[in-house]
Amino acid sequence: MTHEEFIQRLCDEGEESVRQNYPDPTDHRRRGAMLGFKIVRAIKDPAEFPATLRHRAAVEADLKSGDQEQYWAYRWATLQVEFVWEILCAGMKVFPETAEAELKKAGIVPVKGRDGNDQWGKEDATRQARETGRKIEQ
């Protein structure tokens, strides 16, 4: 699976989840989340993610004291970018922010675990989370 195909699949699945969880197209969470996936698709080089997230954090700080719907729509877009970045980090062998990112990546791109099985993902990530004391979000 190429990087572009991986991003496409993450965004497609994410958008479907957003549509199911927030069926009202006027919901600021839905609008923000869908915008977030558009932003992700526009990022062609993974090295652009940290700068994009820094920029969005600065804008969020300015928006926080203003219109709350605008702020939360913007924040929900940022959350989608952060989510995809964490999954990409797991795939690039950069330590992910959450074990959830490791589990999501393992569910999409099966890899061989130490035992040689192709479908290790959840068991190994759960063990790793237990050993490091990290919480796996459900």
Secondary structure, 3 states (H helix, E strand, C coil): CCHHHHHHHHHHHHHHHHHHHCCCCCCHHHHHHHHHHHHHHHCCCCCHHHHHHHHHHHHHHHHCCCCHHHHHHHHHHHHHHHHHHHHHHHHCCCCCCCHHHHHHHHHHCCCCCCCCCCCCHHHHHHHHHHHHCCCCCC
